[in-house]
Every structure is written in structure tokens, then in C-alpha cells.
Amino acid sequence: MPKSPSYNLFRCYIWLINTIGSATRPISREEIDRKWAHNISLNPDGENCIPERTFHHWRHACEELFQVNIVCQRSRSGGSYYIENATDIKENSLRQWLISTFAVNDLISEAQHIKNQILFEEIPSGQRFLTTIIEALCDKKVLAMQYRAFYQKEPFTTMISPLCVKVFKQRWYVLALREGLDKPRIYGLDRIHSLEITDNTYEMPKDFDAADYFASIYGISDATKEPEPVELRVSAKTADYLRSLPLHTSQREIERTDTHSVFRFFVVPSFEFKQELLTHGANLEVLSPAWLRKEFADEAAKISKLYSKK
């Protein structure tokens, strides 16, 4: 399936910001053009350089899209470019993920002879709708969406004003204000049937911060509920996994022995959080809060009853 012009243009933006950002020193236009000439994925015709007007259009688009400052360092031999606030990208997980993911995809496209040795997890509908949503976010445009949740028999059509996008467990989601509703709703991109940018514009809520909105939850649901302390006792082996890849930014190890560890979280016990805990089976025990411990005990009883049947 051929990629849309907007998708390919977005890849060019990613390529430029990654080319400048990955350089160990300010990179000259000549070096950028040299790398462009060898990029068979984005530049199949082998053009020797990026036209000056096109280069600055991409540069300004990168600055607006990723909130970075691409600075031109003047010298007698010409100009070199670097990202002034590169630290901001590293501290913003979404921007870093987008840049690194598209950059790796292009790298793999150029290394076709080893493509069967690099395996990825597929993210449904990511490429199909993600670029449209990002365009709408940039231009503050309302989207006309046809959507069907898993529990619905038929899709419905509505207007949404996107606030942010988030990836979780191989699925992309968009948080948006929906026509007629006063609170944001989350929508899975894999459940979208169609999505079109309209001519209508919207204002981003002044007090909205995407990171703050999801700060207290694991996953994408229950973001409006209040967080609470959660303590878990896990086996020593499971503790190694949690140390190497924390479930949540609030995770703290408060007890450690040769056989087990206790971790404390300050989080909303969302559906996704509870599902993740269940994947560890008997290697994980909920200590508190009491209501969550009882919920897991009830679930364990159901599982035990299910497997005790002959």
C-alpha cells in the first residue's frame, strides 16, 4: 500500500532532525546533503542535495512539530546546524520515541539485505492514522472520526479535537475532546474506521499537559481518578524485571531479600495496571490496599475453580 504524501513528508522531518541531532558536532549543509544523497528510502532518485527552500521549510516544520531550536552556526566556510535544546527531546518520551522509531524504520529500509534478521512488534493502524492526528495537532484542526469501540455493534461518527497521542501495549491511542462531551476521552487508533481533517479549528485548553494527565496511571484508562499507595511483594526473579523496566515512575523498592522484594507505587490501580500484575501469577502478591488485595484473591479463587474442573 503506497504511503501518503503527508506520511512521506513527515518521514523527511524525522530524518532531518535525527541527522542533525545524532551528529557529535554541528553538521554542515554539505554533510547533510551528502547523507541525503545516500538515503535511497527517502531519496530514491539520488538527488545530490536538498533545495535551499525545501531545507528551511523542513527545518521550521521540525522546530514547530517537536518544539526544538535548530540553530545555524555561522563560519567563514559556511553554516553548520545543531539542536540547541537537545536535552528537551531526551526528556520528552513521546518525541524521542517518534524520532527514534521513524529513524530506525528508515535505517532498515536502507539495509534490505538484513531485513529478515530484524523483527518488530506490529502496531495496528499506527501509520494509517497517526500522521493525520499529528497534522491536526499541529494545525489545531478538528477531526471527523468514524469509530467503533469493541463493545459496540456499529460505528458512530463524531467530531474530536485531539489533545495528545500515546502508545501503550502495541496500540496507539488519541486523547481528545469529543463533540458534546465536557471531559476528554481516549480512542484506540485500531478502532477508527475513518478519520478526516476538517476546516474547523479549536483551542488547546491552557491548563492541559499531556504528561501530567497520564502521570498517575499505568496505561490509558482511569486518568481522572485519584492515585493511591500500592504495595507488592514479588519473587527475586520478578524483582529483577521490575528494576530493569519499572512499571511506573513512582515505583520504589522498599524491601529486598534473597527471596523477595517489596515495591511501592503511588498510582491509580487502573484496569491495565491490574492486568499487568496478573501476568506475574504466583510470583506477585498484592499487599495493599486491602480492596485491591481482596480483588486479586477473588480472581485467584476463580482461576483455581476453573482449573479444578475435570
C-alpha positions in Angstrom: 0.0 0.0 0.0 1.6 3.3 -1.1 2.3 5.9 1.6 0.5 9.2 1.5 2.5 12.4 0.6 2.0 13.7 4.2 3.4 10.5 5.6 6.5 10.7 3.4 6.9 14.4 4.3 6.7 13.5 8.0 9.5 11.0 7.5 11.6 13.7 5.9 11.2 15.8 9.0 12.2 12.9 11.2 15.2 12.2 9.0 16.4 15.8 9.2 16.0 16.2 13.0 17.7 12.8 13.5 20.5 13.7 11.1 21.2 16.9 12.9 20.6 15.6 16.4 22.8 12.5 16.1 25.8 14.4 14.9 28.6 14.7 17.5 29.2 18.3 16.4 27.4 21.0 14.4 26.8 19.5 10.9 27.3 21.4 7.7 24.8 21.7 4.9 27.3 19.8 2.7 27.3 16.9 5.2 23.5 16.9 5.4 23.3 16.9 1.6 25.8 14.0 1.4 23.7 11.9 3.8 20.6 12.8 1.8 22.2 11.7 -1.4 22.8 8.2 0.1 19.3 7.8 1.5 17.6 5.5 -1.0 14.5 5.2 1.1 13.5 8.9 1.1 15.6 9.9 -1.9 15.2 7.1 -4.4 16.2 9.3 -7.4 19.6 10.0 -5.7 19.3 13.8 -5.7 22.7 15.3 -4.7 21.2 18.0 -2.4 18.1 19.3 -0.7 16.9 22.5 -2.3 17.6 25.5 0.0 13.9 26.5 0.2 12.9 22.9 1.0 15.6 22.5 3.6 14.4 25.6 5.5 10.8 24.5 5.2 11.7 21.1 6.8 13.8 22.9 9.4 11.0 25.2 10.5 8.5 22.3 10.4 10.8 20.3 12.8 11.0 23.2 15.1 7.2 23.6 15.3 6.4 19.9 15.5 9.0 18.9 18.1 9.5 22.2 19.9 13.2 22.2 19.3 15.6 25.0 18.2 17.7 24.1 15.1 20.4 26.7 15.2 22.7 27.8 12.3 26.3 28.3 13.5 27.9 30.8 11.0 31.5 30.5 10.0 33.8 31.6 7.2 33.3 28.2 5.4 29.5 28.4 5.7 26.9 27.4 8.1 26.6 24.3 10.4 23.5 23.2 12.3 22.8 21.8 15.7 19.9 21.4 18.1 20.2 23.9 20.8 17.8 22.3 23.3 18.6 18.6 22.5 18.0 17.7 26.2 14.3 18.6 25.8 13.9 15.8 23.3 15.6 13.2 25.6 13.3 14.3 28.5 10.1 14.0 26.3 9.5 10.3 25.9 6.9 10.7 23.1 9.1 13.0 20.9 12.1 10.7 21.5 10.0 7.6 20.6 8.6 9.2 17.4 12.0 10.3 16.3 13.9 7.1 17.1 11.1 4.8 15.6 10.9 6.6 12.3 14.7 6.9 12.1 15.1 3.1 12.7 12.4 2.4 10.1 14.3 4.4 7.5 17.6 2.7 8.5 16.1 -0.7 8.0 14.7 0.4 4.6 18.2 1.2 3.6 19.5 -2.2 4.8 17.2 -4.5 2.9 19.8 -7.3 2.9 19.3 -7.9 6.7 15.6 -7.1 6.9 14.7 -10.7 7.8 17.1 -10.6 10.8 15.3 -7.7 12.5 11.9 -8.4 14.0 9.4 -5.8 15.2 6.1 -5.8 17.0 3.4 -4.5 14.8 1.3 -1.6 16.0 -2.1 -1.7 14.3 -3.2 1.4 12.3 -0.2 3.4 13.5 0.9 4.6 10.1 -2.6 4.9 8.8 -4.0 7.4 11.2 -1.1 8.7 13.3 0.2 11.2 10.7 -3.3 12.6 10.3 -3.7 13.2 14.0 -0.3 14.8 14.3 -1.2 17.1 11.4 -4.4 18.1 13.2 -2.5 18.7 16.4 0.0 20.9 14.7 -2.7 23.0 12.9 -5.3 22.8 15.7 -7.8 21.3 13.3 -11.0 19.4 14.3 -11.2 15.8 13.1 -14.2 14.0 11.7 -14.0 10.4 13.0 -15.9 7.3 12.4 -15.3 5.0 15.4 -16.4 1.6 16.8 -15.4 0.5 20.3 -15.1 -3.2 20.9 -18.4 -3.3 22.8 -20.3 -1.6 20.1 -22.0 -3.3 17.1 -22.0 -0.4 14.8 -19.5 2.6 14.3 -20.6 6.1 15.0 -19.4 9.4 13.6 -18.3 12.3 15.7 -16.0 15.4 15.8 -13.0 15.3 18.0 -10.3 17.8 19.0 -7.1 15.9 19.6 -5.1 16.7 22.8 -2.3 14.2 22.6 -1.3 10.7 21.3 0.0 7.9 23.4 1.3 4.4 22.6 0.6 1.5 25.0 1.0 -2.3 24.6 1.4 -2.2 20.8 -1.6 0.2 20.3 -1.8 3.9 19.5 -4.4 6.0 21.3 -5.5 9.6 20.9 -6.9 11.6 23.8 -9.4 14.1 22.5 -12.3 16.3 23.4 -15.4 14.9 21.7 -18.2 16.9 20.4 -21.0 17.3 23.1 -18.8 15.9 26.0 -17.1 18.0 28.6 -14.3 15.6 29.5 -11.5 14.1 27.3 -12.0 10.6 26.0 -9.4 8.1 24.8 -9.7 6.4 21.4 -7.7 3.5 20.0 -6.4 4.1 16.5 -7.1 0.4 15.6 -10.8 1.0 16.2 -11.0 4.1 14.0 -12.8 3.3 10.7 -12.1 6.7 9.0 -10.5 10.0 10.0 -10.5 13.3 8.1 -9.2 16.7 8.9 -11.9 19.4 8.7 -11.6 23.2 8.2 -12.8 23.8 11.8 -10.2 24.9 14.3 -10.1 24.5 18.1 -8.2 26.0 21.1 -6.0 23.7 23.2 -7.0 24.0 26.9 -4.5 26.3 28.5 -4.2 24.1 31.6 -3.7 20.8 29.7 -0.4 19.0 30.0 -0.3 15.5 28.4 2.4 14.2 30.8 0.6 15.5 33.9 -2.7 14.0 32.6 -1.3 10.5 32.5 1.3 10.9 35.3 -0.7 8.9 37.9 -1.7 5.9 35.8 -0.2 2.8 34.1 -1.9 2.6 30.7 -4.5 4.7 29.2 -7.7 4.5 31.4 -8.9 5.9 34.7 -6.7 9.1 34.3 -9.3 11.2 36.2 -9.3 9.0 39.3 -7.1 9.8 42.3 -3.9 7.8 42.8 -3.2 5.8 46.0 -0.3 3.8 47.5 0.0 0.2 46.3 2.5 -2.3 47.7 3.5 -5.5 46.0 5.7 -8.4 47.2 7.4 -10.1 44.3 9.8 -13.0 43.9 13.5 -12.2 43.5 13.4 -13.1 39.8 10.4 -10.9 39.1 12.1 -8.1 41.1 15.0 -8.1 38.5 12.4 -7.4 35.8 10.8 -4.6 37.7 14.2 -3.0 38.4 15.3 -3.1 34.8 11.9 -1.9 33.4 9.8 -0.1 36.1 6.1 -0.3 35.8 5.6 3.3 36.7 7.7 6.4 37.5 6.5 6.2 41.2 8.0 2.7 41.6 10.2 2.4 44.7 11.8 -0.7 46.1 11.3 -0.5 49.9 12.4 -4.1 50.9 14.9 -6.5 49.4 15.9 -10.0 50.5 17.4 -13.1 48.8 13.9 -14.5 48.1 11.7 -11.5 47.5 11.3 -7.7 47.3 8.6 -5.3 48.1 7.8 -2.4 45.7 5.6 0.6 46.5 3.8 2.6 43.9 1.7 5.8 44.0 -0.7 5.1 41.1 -4.3 4.7 40.0 -4.9 1.0 40.1 -6.3 1.1 36.5 -7.6 -1.8 34.5 -4.3 -2.0 32.6 -2.3 -1.9 35.9 -4.2 -4.8 37.4 -3.9 -6.8 34.1 -0.2 -6.3 34.1 0.1 -7.5 37.7 -1.9 -10.6 36.9 0.6 -11.6 34.2 3.1 -12.4 37.0 0.9 -15.0 38.5 2.1 -16.5 41.8 5.3 -14.5 41.6 3.5 -11.4 42.8 1.3 -10.7 45.8 -0.7 -7.6 46.4 -0.1 -6.4 50.0 -2.2 -3.2 49.9 -4.6 -1.5 49.6 -6.9 -4.1 51.2 -9.6 -3.7 48.5 -7.1 -4.5 45.7 -5.7 -7.5 47.7 -9.3 -8.9 48.0 -9.9 -8.3 44.3 -6.8 -10.3 43.4 -7.8 -13.0 46.0 -11.2 -13.3 44.4 -9.6 -13.5 40.9 -7.2 -16.2 42.1 -10.2 -18.2 43.5 -12.0 -18.0 40.2 -8.9 -19.2 38.3 -8.4 -22.1 40.8 -12.0 -23.1 40.4 -11.7 -23.0 36.7 -8.6 -25.3 36.6 -10.1 -27.7 39.3 -12.8 -28.8 36.9 -12.4 -32.2 35.4 
